[in-house]
Amino acid sequence: MNAALNRFFHLEERGTTVKREFLAGTVIFFTMAYILAVNPSILGDSGMDSTAILIATALASALGSALMGLMANLPFALSAGMGLNAFFSYSVVIGMGYAWEKALLAVFVEGVIFIVLSVSGIREAIYNSIPHNIRCGVSVAIGFFIAFIGLQNAGICVNNESTLVGRASFTANFSTSGITICLALIGILMIAIMLVLRVPGAMLIGILATWGLGVICQLVGIYVPNPEAGSYSLIPQLSAPNFGAIGLTFGKCFNAWSDMTWADVPQFATVVLSFLFVDIFDTLGTLMGCAMAAGKDILDKDGELPKMKMAMLADAIATAVGAVLGTSTTTTYVESASGVKSGGRTGLTALTTAAWFLLSIFAAPIFIAIPSFATAPALIIVGGMMLPSILGLKLEDRDDYSELIPIFLCIAAMPFFYSIAEGISFGIISYVAINLVGGVILLLFGKATNHKDTLLVSMAADHRGAKLLAKVNPMMVLLAIIFILKYALL
């Protein structure tokens, strides 16, 4: 069995084992399991049945992760994208008055367009056009983004009227939020110490140990569940799943075809493009960030991600099928970085996560009971693990601002705007603008004076300008234009 898995997934070539892959896939699932509780809650506000959403989410996640593992042999898992599900419910259904069936149709159409773009190689061309330094910046930015999500899930980082974000109180509401913050901090320390001691499975042990401590606190009365305050029981309430509920959402997206008129097309197209834009660049950013974190074990000798087209296609198919099942856009998950940092290097990791998602349908109450404060420490630690990607920057000198400023804007925008796509957008627009405008100015005006002390002459303006222009390929210019049009029109 192990020999067959080794041949199919190339385990030895990537320096991993069946045990390590299984552990990494399990870690990814546990850091993603919150989606089984959150997605039904968010999409349920659109009028959909919560049980049907849970089953659809688990099935779409299992399918997408399995496709990623089998088609691309990459350790990345998929599920319903956060942010996209909120856009589905609150903007499209509630805000624009769409029936949820019609919103699912928009997701399905987006998925079909995605498949076409993936098969044609356009998405792969986009990925390959992005400069190496921007990719490094995306990896670091995802690290900060993951850590920010973890701090929020732990309840440590909260809304603050005066500074937008701030630290939560450790003493206020101690029996609900206060104790869980303390448990999350303990979890961070446990995982960090185990990593220092090189304990195998440190992430998974930390998640389960933090959850276990929470259960003990609930049993002895230190933690008191209060659903109105967003604090729920940490002890699973076992119940038999209602598999028939999937019929309430399965295939319902096609019912919306008959209600479509030509007058609906412009607005419907805008919704589809909005889903498509975020999905494309969230997926690209996640693949870039996680691949850079794995380094040479996944990337080829040129620093490219093999089977990128297959990875994109797996993501696209999962989106289309997920819409048919009854869930919003299914996309590659940034939490996959937790598996990569746990040693996952092949598709066997993703296949393991897929198996866990299938199992979750039968044991949903158990997985739903996993609190966010228990998985948050793993996300925060993984965020820190992404930081070394900054060492991969290739700069001519430490003052190479044509590279440094776009990288910084990418890193800053991603967590601050809570979007991988926004981080990539700011990075690419600034990269193209700085290098194009700077290059043109140097070529046109660099030799306007012969004064030996002028800055432009000292920089060998003509040569410098040509180098700046050469850094920007046509695809990057096209992407920058698309991003600008998106801000202007969508």
LINDA-V64431 format. One record per residue. N is the residue number from 1. RES is the residue in one small letter. SS is DSSP state (2 for helix, 1 for strand, 0 for the rest). OMEGA is omega as a letter, one per 20 degrees, with the letter a starting at -180 (NA if undefined). Layout:
<<N	RES	SS	OMEGA> <N	RES	SS	OMEGA>>
//
This chain:
<<1	m	0	a> <2	n	2	a> <3	a	2	r> <4	a	2	r> <5	l	2	r> <6	n	2	a> <7	r	2	a> <8	f	2	a> <9	f	2	r> <10	h	0	a> <11	l	0	a> <12	e	0	a> <13	e	0	a> <14	r	0	r> <15	g	0	a> <16	t	0	a> <17	t	0	r> <18	v	2	a> <19	k	2	a> <20	r	2	r> <21	e	2	r> <22	f	2	r> <23	l	2	a> <24	a	2	r> <25	g	2	r> <26	t	2	r> <27	v	2	r> <28	i	2	a> <29	f	2	a> <30	f	2	r> <31	t	2	r> <32	m	2	a> <33	a	0	r> <34	y	0	a> <35	i	2	r> <36	l	2	r> <37	a	2	a> <38	v	2	a> <39	n	2	r> <40	p	2	r> <41	s	2	a> <42	i	2	a> <43	l	2	r> <44	g	2	r> <45	d	0	r> <46	s	0	r> <47	g	0	r> <48	m	0	r> <49	d	0	a> <50	s	2	r> <51	t	2	r> <52	a	2	r> <53	i	2	a> <54	l	2	a> <55	i	2	r> <56	a	2	r> <57	t	2	a> <58	a	2	a> <59	l	2	r> <60	a	2	r> <61	s	2	r> <62	a	2	a> <63	l	2	a> <64	g	2	a> <65	s	2	r> <66	a	2	r> <67	l	2	r> <68	m	2	a> <69	g	2	a> <70	l	2	a> <71	m	2	a> <72	a	2	a> <73	n	0	r> <74	l	0	a> <75	p	0	a> <76	f	0	a> <77	a	0	a> <78	l	1	r> <79	s	1	r> <80	a	1	a> <81	g	0	r> <82	m	0	a> <83	g	0	r> <84	l	2	r> <85	n	2	r> <86	a	2	r> <87	f	2	r> <88	f	2	a> <89	s	2	a> <90	y	2	a> <91	s	2	a> <92	v	2	a> <93	v	2	a> <94	i	2	a> <95	g	2	a> <96	m	0	r> <97	g	0	r> <98	y	0	r> <99	a	0	a> <100	w	2	r> <101	e	2	r> <102	k	2	r> <103	a	2	r> <104	l	2	r> <105	l	2	r> <106	a	2	r> <107	v	2	r> <108	f	2	r> <109	v	2	r> <110	e	2	r> <111	g	2	r> <112	v	2	r> <113	i	2	r> <114	f	2	r> <115	i	2	r> <116	v	2	r> <117	l	2	a> <118	s	2	r> <119	v	2	a> <120	s	2	r> <121	g	0	a> <122	i	2	a> <123	r	2	r> <124	e	2	r> <125	a	2	r> <126	i	2	a> <127	y	2	a> <128	n	2	a> <129	s	2	a> <130	i	0	a> <131	p	0	a> <132	h	2	a> <133	n	2	r> <134	i	2	r> <135	r	2	r> <136	c	2	r> <137	g	2	r> <138	v	2	r> <139	s	2	r> <140	v	2	r> <141	a	2	r> <142	i	2	r> <143	g	2	r> <144	f	2	r> <145	f	2	r> <146	i	2	a> <147	a	2	r> <148	f	2	r> <149	i	2	r> <150	g	2	r> <151	l	2	r> <152	q	2	r> <153	n	2	r> <154	a	0	a> <155	g	0	a> <156	i	0	r> <157	c	1	a> <158	v	1	r> <159	n	1	r> <160	n	1	a> <161	e	0	a> <162	s	0	a> <163	t	0	a> <164	l	1	r> <165	v	1	r> <166	g	1	a> <167	r	1	r> <168	a	0	r> <169	s	0	r> <170	f	0	a> <171	t	0	r> <172	a	0	a> <173	n	0	a> <174	f	2	a> <175	s	2	r> <176	t	2	a> <177	s	2	a> <178	g	2	a> <179	i	2	a> <180	t	2	r> <181	i	2	r> <182	c	2	r> <183	l	2	r> <184	a	2	r> <185	l	2	r> <186	i	2	r> <187	g	2	r> <188	i	2	a> <189	l	2	r> <190	m	2	a> <191	i	2	a> <192	a	2	a> <193	i	2	r> <194	m	2	r> <195	l	2	r> <196	v	2	r> <197	l	0	r> <198	r	0	r> <199	v	0	r> <200	p	0	r> <201	g	0	a> <202	a	2	a> <203	m	2	a> <204	l	2	r> <205	i	2	a> <206	g	2	r> <207	i	2	a> <208	l	2	r> <209	a	2	r> <210	t	2	r> <211	w	2	r> <212	g	2	r> <213	l	2	r> <214	g	2	r> <215	v	2	r> <216	i	2	r> <217	c	2	r> <218	q	2	a> <219	l	2	a> <220	v	0	r> <221	g	0	r> <222	i	0	r> <223	y	0	a> <224	v	0	r> <225	p	0	r> <226	n	1	a> <227	p	2	a> <228	e	2	r> <229	a	2	r> <230	g	0	r> <231	s	1	a> <232	y	0	r> <233	s	0	r> <234	l	0	a> <235	i	0	a> <236	p	0	r> <237	q	0	a> <238	l	0	r> <239	s	0	a> <240	a	0	a> <241	p	0	r> <242	n	0	a> <243	f	2	a> <244	g	2	a> <245	a	2	a> <246	i	2	r> <247	g	2	a> <248	l	2	a> <249	t	0	a> <250	f	0	r> <251	g	0	a> <252	k	2	a> <253	c	2	a> <254	f	2	r> <255	n	2	a> <256	a	2	a> <257	w	2	a> <258	s	2	a> <259	d	2	a> <260	m	0	r> <261	t	0	r> <262	w	2	r> <263	a	2	a> <264	d	2	a> <265	v	2	a> <266	p	2	a> <267	q	2	r> <268	f	2	r> <269	a	2	r> <270	t	2	r> <271	v	2	r> <272	v	2	a> <273	l	2	r> <274	s	2	r> <275	f	2	a> <276	l	2	a> <277	f	2	a> <278	v	2	a> <279	d	2	a> <280	i	2	a> <281	f	2	r> <282	d	2	r> <283	t	2	r> <284	l	2	a> <285	g	2	r> <286	t	2	r> <287	l	2	r> <288	m	2	a> <289	g	2	a> <290	c	2	r> <291	a	2	r> <292	m	2	r> <293	a	2	r> <294	a	2	r> <295	g	2	a> <296	k	2	r> <297	d	2	a> <298	i	0	a> <299	l	1	r> <300	d	0	a> <301	k	0	r> <302	d	0	r> <303	g	0	r> <304	e	0	a> <305	l	1	r> <306	p	0	r> <307	k	0	r> <308	m	2	a> <309	k	2	a> <310	m	2	r> <311	a	2	r> <312	m	2	a> <313	l	2	r> <314	a	2	r> <315	d	2	a> <316	a	2	r> <317	i	2	a> <318	a	2	r> <319	t	2	a> <320	a	2	a> <321	v	2	r> <322	g	2	r> <323	a	2	r> <324	v	2	r> <325	l	2	r> <326	g	0	r> <327	t	0	r> <328	s	0	a> <329	t	0	r> <330	t	1	a> <331	t	1	r> <332	t	1	a> <333	y	0	r> <334	v	0	r> <335	e	0	r> <336	s	2	r> <337	a	2	r> <338	s	2	r> <339	g	2	r> <340	v	2	a> <341	k	0	r> <342	s	0	r> <343	g	0	r> <344	g	0	a> <345	r	0	a> <346	t	0	r> <347	g	2	r> <348	l	2	r> <349	t	2	a> <350	a	2	r> <351	l	2	r> <352	t	2	r> <353	t	2	r> <354	a	2	r> <355	a	2	r> <356	w	2	r> <357	f	2	r> <358	l	2	r> <359	l	2	a> <360	s	2	r> <361	i	2	a> <362	f	2	a> <363	a	0	a> <364	a	2	a> <365	p	2	a> <366	i	2	a> <367	f	2	r> <368	i	2	a> <369	a	0	r> <370	i	0	a> <371	p	0	a> <372	s	2	r> <373	f	2	r> <374	a	2	r> <375	t	2	a> <376	a	2	r> <377	p	2	r> <378	a	2	r> <379	l	2	a> <380	i	2	r> <381	i	2	r> <382	v	2	r> <383	g	2	r> <384	g	2	a> <385	m	2	r> <386	m	0	a> <387	l	2	a> <388	p	2	r> <389	s	2	a> <390	i	2	r> <391	l	2	r> <392	g	2	r> <393	l	0	r> <394	k	0	a> <395	l	0	r> <396	e	0	r> <397	d	0	a> <398	r	0	r> <399	d	0	a> <400	d	0	a> <401	y	2	r> <402	s	2	r> <403	e	2	a> <404	l	2	a> <405	i	2	r> <406	p	2	r> <407	i	2	r> <408	f	2	a> <409	l	2	r> <410	c	2	a> <411	i	2	a> <412	a	2	a> <413	a	2	a> <414	m	2	r> <415	p	2	a> <416	f	2	r> <417	f	0	r> <418	y	0	a> <419	s	0	r> <420	i	2	a> <421	a	2	a> <422	e	2	r> <423	g	2	r> <424	i	2	a> <425	s	2	a> <426	f	2	r> <427	g	2	a> <428	i	2	a> <429	i	2	a> <430	s	2	r> <431	y	2	a> <432	v	2	a> <433	a	2	a> <434	i	2	a> <435	n	2	r> <436	l	2	a> <437	v	2	r> <438	g	2	r> <439	g	2	r> <440	v	2	a> <441	i	2	a> <442	l	2	a> <443	l	2	a> <444	l	2	a> <445	f	2	a> <446	g	0	a> <447	k	0	r> <448	a	0	a> <449	t	0	r> <450	n	0	a> <451	h	0	a> <452	k	0	a> <453	d	0	a> <454	t	0	a> <455	l	2	a> <456	l	2	r> <457	v	2	a> <458	s	2	a> <459	m	0	a> <460	a	0	a> <461	a	2	a> <462	d	2	a> <463	h	2	r> <464	r	2	r> <465	g	2	r> <466	a	2	r> <467	k	2	r> <468	l	2	a> <469	l	2	a> <470	a	2	a> <471	k	0	a> <472	v	0	r> <473	n	0	a> <474	p	2	a> <475	m	2	r> <476	m	2	r> <477	v	2	r> <478	l	2	r> <479	l	2	r> <480	a	2	r> <481	i	2	r> <482	i	2	r> <483	f	2	a> <484	i	2	r> <485	l	2	r> <486	k	2	r> <487	y	2	a> <488	a	2	a> <489	l	2	a> <490	l	0	NA>>
//
